[in-house]
Amino acid sequence: MSDYNLNLRRYRQTKAVRDMFATVEISASNLIQPYFVYQDLSESIPLPSIAGQNKHNLESLLKEVSLGLRNGVTSILLFFIPSSKGSCDFDYNFGSSVLKGLRAEFGDEITIFTDTCLCSHTESGHCGILENGEINNDKSVRELMKQAVAYASAGADCISPSDMMDNRIRGIRRALDEAGLSKTMIMSYSTKFSSNFYGPFRDAAESTPSSGDRKSYQIDFRNESDAMLSSLRDMEQGADILMVKPAGAYLDIINKIKSHQQMGKLPLAAYQVSGEYQALHIMAEQGLLDFDAAYLETLYAIRRSGAELIITYGANKFNQIIKR
């Protein structure tokens, strides 16, 4: 056994030395900024549930995306909140008009991901179509196929199904291909847990279920096998990008998917969800931590676990924070 004394502190003495030996890097190009866009909104309004975020109309969205571009953020994820909700007859013209406006303004400067789900459109707040108190999986998938084609036709680069209906990736891929939209990517919320960290988002997206919960279609956080099978199935059905949501409490799942012989070959995203992000702000407000430092720490942890892409509400501020 060697009696050599390894002095690891030599690698940590100064910032320049620490930077030289860092094994994990993040740039703004790894980050995706979410936006909430509301129909019939006259002006941008702050969202009290998620610090620094706003309710947007098209005009304010264009300004915010332009600001993000100046800060190096070229990827956005859109959530559309219509002014009226239904039970089975949904209108995607509002979201489509926003997409056309963005594409006309920015062309190929940005990559547009669009959340594809029914929760903001349904009276129930559920992610699928309810019949007699139960989700009709197949009807929901057919509706998601229509929504995906509408958004892709209007300019979305990537369809992002967050609903967790069985076999919706296969249906959406087929619908896109049949509509001549085979270049459109699919980023599947492939491993989406039934989490306690979604509260601020549900307030922002006006998508809290009016009754019951989502435990029958989102993954039980105790079930690792379900988590892995869900992503494996979505990969086999045509997903271009896999995703784990939430990120911070599921770094082990991110790492296992990225280490998987088959799934690890696909790009992997992770969503730092509203509750995770807002918790940092609340602790910072109480003087319990430095937000910028803690925020960077969480991003590096997610990146280190294996995610190439991170969806985070602070993406537009990343370059400002990292330079401090």
C-alpha positions in Angstrom: 0.0 0.0 0.0 1.4 3.4 -1.0 2.4 5.8 1.7 2.1 8.7 -0.8 0.1 11.6 0.6 -2.1 13.0 -2.1 -2.7 16.7 -1.5 -6.0 17.3 -3.3 -6.1 20.9 -2.0 -3.6 21.8 -4.6 -6.4 21.7 -7.1 -8.5 24.2 -5.2 -6.2 27.0 -4.2 -7.5 29.8 -6.5 -10.4 30.5 -8.7 -8.2 30.2 -11.8 -6.9 26.8 -10.7 -10.4 25.6 -9.9 -11.7 26.8 -13.3 -8.8 25.0 -15.0 -9.6 21.6 -13.4 -13.4 21.9 -13.6 -14.9 18.7 -15.2 -18.4 20.1 -15.8 -19.3 23.1 -17.9 -22.5 24.9 -18.7 -23.3 27.6 -21.2 -26.4 29.5 -22.0 -26.8 27.2 -25.0 -27.5 24.3 -22.6 -30.5 26.2 -21.1 -34.2 26.5 -22.1 -36.2 29.5 -20.8 -39.9 28.8 -20.2 -42.6 31.4 -20.8 -46.3 31.6 -20.0 -48.4 33.3 -22.7 -52.0 34.3 -22.0 -54.8 35.0 -24.5 -56.6 38.4 -24.3 -53.9 39.8 -22.0 -53.5 43.6 -22.5 -50.1 43.9 -20.8 -47.4 41.9 -19.1 -48.2 41.1 -15.4 -45.7 39.7 -12.8 -46.4 36.1 -11.7 -46.4 36.1 -7.9 -45.9 32.4 -7.7 -42.6 32.3 -9.6 -40.0 35.0 -8.9 -39.0 37.1 -11.9 -41.5 35.5 -14.3 -44.4 37.2 -16.0 -47.7 36.6 -17.6 -47.0 37.5 -21.3 -48.9 38.6 -24.3 -47.2 38.4 -27.7 -45.8 41.9 -27.5 -44.2 41.4 -24.1 -43.0 37.9 -25.1 -41.2 39.3 -28.1 -39.3 41.8 -25.9 -38.4 39.1 -23.4 -37.2 36.7 -26.0 -35.1 39.4 -27.5 -33.5 40.1 -24.1 -32.8 36.4 -23.7 -31.1 36.3 -27.1 -28.8 39.2 -26.0 -27.9 37.0 -23.0 -27.1 34.0 -25.2 -30.3 32.0 -24.6 -31.6 30.7 -27.9 -34.1 28.1 -26.8 -37.5 28.7 -25.3 -40.4 26.6 -24.0 -43.9 28.0 -24.4 -47.0 27.3 -22.3 -50.2 28.7 -23.8 -53.1 29.6 -21.5 -56.3 30.2 -23.4 -59.0 32.6 -22.1 -61.7 29.9 -22.2 -61.6 26.2 -21.4 -63.6 23.2 -22.7 -64.2 19.6 -22.1 -63.5 18.0 -25.6 -63.5 20.8 -28.3 -60.3 22.7 -28.1 -59.0 25.7 -30.2 -55.3 26.0 -30.9 -55.5 29.2 -32.9 -54.2 31.3 -30.1 -51.0 29.3 -29.6 -50.5 29.1 -33.3 -50.7 32.8 -33.7 -48.1 33.3 -31.1 -45.8 30.9 -32.8 -46.2 32.6 -36.1 -45.4 36.0 -34.5 -42.2 34.6 -32.9 -41.1 33.0 -36.1 -41.8 36.2 -38.1 -39.8 38.2 -35.6 -36.8 35.9 -35.0 -36.7 33.4 -37.9 -34.2 30.7 -37.1 -32.4 32.6 -34.4 -34.4 30.8 -31.7 -35.4 27.2 -31.1 -39.1 27.0 -30.1 -40.3 24.2 -27.8 -44.0 24.1 -27.2 -45.6 22.3 -24.3 -48.2 19.9 -25.7 -50.8 19.1 -23.1 -54.5 19.6 -22.4 -54.3 20.8 -18.8 -54.6 24.5 -19.6 -57.4 23.9 -22.0 -59.7 21.6 -20.0 -62.3 22.6 -17.5 -61.1 19.8 -15.2 -57.4 21.0 -15.2 -56.4 17.4 -16.1 -53.9 16.5 -18.8 -56.4 14.4 -20.7 -60.1 14.2 -21.6 -62.3 13.1 -18.7 -65.2 10.8 -19.2 -67.3 9.7 -16.2 -64.5 10.9 -14.0 -61.8 8.9 -15.7 -59.1 9.9 -18.3 -59.9 8.5 -21.7 -56.3 7.7 -22.8 -56.9 7.1 -26.5 -59.2 10.1 -27.0 -56.6 12.2 -25.2 -53.8 11.0 -27.5 -55.8 11.8 -30.6 -56.4 15.3 -29.3 -52.7 15.7 -28.5 -51.9 14.6 -32.1 -54.1 17.5 -33.4 -52.4 19.9 -31.0 -48.9 18.8 -32.1 -49.7 19.2 -35.8 -51.2 22.7 -35.2 -48.2 24.0 -33.3 -45.6 22.4 -35.6 -47.4 23.8 -38.7 -47.3 27.3 -37.1 -43.5 27.2 -36.5 -42.6 25.1 -33.5 -39.3 23.3 -33.8 -40.0 20.8 -31.1 -43.2 19.4 -29.7 -43.0 18.7 -25.9 -45.7 16.4 -24.6 -46.1 16.7 -20.8 -49.3 14.8 -20.4 -48.0 11.3 -19.6 -50.7 9.5 -21.6 -49.7 6.0 -22.7 -48.3 5.8 -26.3 -48.8 9.5 -27.2 -45.2 9.7 -28.6 -46.1 7.0 -31.2 -49.3 8.9 -32.1 -47.7 12.3 -32.3 -44.7 11.1 -34.4 -47.1 9.4 -36.8 -49.3 12.6 -37.0 -46.3 14.9 -37.6 -44.9 12.6 -40.3 -48.3 12.2 -42.1 -48.7 16.0 -42.1 -45.3 16.5 -43.8 -43.7 17.7 -40.6 -41.1 15.0 -40.2 -38.4 17.5 -39.4 -40.2 18.6 -36.2 -38.5 17.1 -33.1 -40.3 15.6 -30.1 -38.9 16.3 -26.6 -40.9 13.9 -24.4 -41.6 14.4 -20.8 -40.6 10.8 -20.7 -40.0 10.4 -17.0 -42.4 12.8 -15.3 -43.0 12.2 -11.6 -46.1 12.9 -9.6 -44.3 15.6 -7.6 -45.0 18.0 -4.8 -42.8 20.6 -6.5 -45.3 21.7 -9.2 -47.5 24.1 -7.2 -46.2 27.5 -8.4 -46.4 26.2 -12.0 -50.0 25.1 -11.7 -50.9 28.5 -10.4 -49.2 30.2 -13.3 -50.6 27.9 -15.9 -54.1 27.8 -14.4 -53.9 24.0 -14.5 -54.7 22.8 -10.9 -57.1 19.8 -11.2 -60.6 20.7 -10.0 -60.9 17.3 -8.5 -58.7 14.3 -7.9 -55.0 14.3 -8.7 -52.6 13.1 -11.5 -51.2 10.1 -9.7 -52.9 7.6 -12.2 -50.9 9.0 -15.1 -47.7 10.6 -13.6 -45.0 8.3 -12.2 -44.9 7.4 -8.5 -41.7 8.7 -7.1 -41.1 5.4 -5.4 -41.1 3.4 -8.6 -37.7 3.5 -10.4 -38.7 0.7 -12.8 -41.7 2.7 -14.1 -39.4 5.7 -14.5 -36.9 3.8 -16.7 -39.6 1.9 -18.7 -41.4 5.2 -19.5 -38.3 6.7 -21.0 -37.4 3.5 -22.8 -40.9 3.2 -24.3 -40.8 6.9 -25.5 -37.4 6.4 -27.1 -38.7 3.4 -29.0 -41.8 5.2 -30.1 -39.9 8.1 -31.7 -38.8 10.7 -29.1 -35.8 12.7 -30.2 -35.1 14.1 -26.7 -35.9 12.4 -23.3 -36.6 14.4 -20.2 -36.7 13.9 -16.4 -39.0 16.2 -14.4 -38.4 17.4 -11.7 -34.6 17.6 -11.8 -33.2 18.2 -8.4 -34.9 15.4 -6.5 -34.2 12.9 -9.3 -30.5 13.3 -10.2 -30.2 9.5 -9.7 -32.8 8.8 -12.4 -31.1 11.3 -14.8 -27.8 9.6 -14.3 -29.3 6.1 -14.8 -31.1 7.1 -18.1 -27.9 8.7 -19.4 -25.9 5.7 -18.4 -28.3 3.3 -20.1 -26.8 1.5 -23.2 -29.7 2.6 -25.5 -31.3 5.6 -23.9 -27.9 7.3 -23.2 -27.4 7.8 -26.9 -30.4 10.3 -27.0 -30.1 13.9 -25.8 -31.4 14.2 -22.3 -33.1 17.2 -20.8 -34.1 17.9 -17.1 -36.7 20.4 -15.9 -35.8 22.4 -12.8 -39.4 22.9 -11.9 -41.1 25.9 -10.3 -41.1 24.6 -6.8 -37.3 23.9 -6.9 -36.6 27.3 -8.4 -38.9 29.2 -6.1 -37.5 27.5 -3.0 -34.1 29.1 -3.7 -35.7 32.5 -3.9 -37.6 32.1 -0.7 -34.5 31.0 1.2 -32.5 33.9 -0.3 -35.3 36.4 0.8 -34.9 35.0 4.3 -31.1 35.5 4.2 -30.4 31.8 4.4 -28.4 31.6 1.2 -27.0 33.6 -1.7 -29.4 33.0 -4.6 -26.9 33.3 -7.4 -24.4 30.9 -5.9 -27.0 28.3 -4.9 -28.7 28.6 -8.3 -25.4 27.8 -10.1 -24.8 24.9 -7.8 -28.1 23.3 -8.7 -27.5 23.8 -12.4 -24.1 22.2 -12.2 -25.5 19.3 -10.2 -28.1 18.7 -12.9 -25.5 18.9 -15.7 -23.1 16.7 -13.8 -25.8 14.0 -13.4 -26.0 13.7 -17.2 -28.5 16.2 -18.6 -27.3 18.0 -21.7 -30.3 20.4 -21.6 -31.8 22.2 -18.6 -35.2 23.9 -18.5 -35.0 26.6 -15.9 -36.7 29.8 -15.1 -33.4 31.6 -14.6 -32.0 30.9 -18.0 -32.1 34.5 -19.2 -30.0 35.6 -16.2 -27.4 32.8 -16.4 -24.7 34.8 -18.2 -25.1 37.7 -15.8 -24.9 35.4 -12.8 -21.9 33.4 -13.9 -19.9 36.5 -14.6 -20.2 37.8 -11.1 
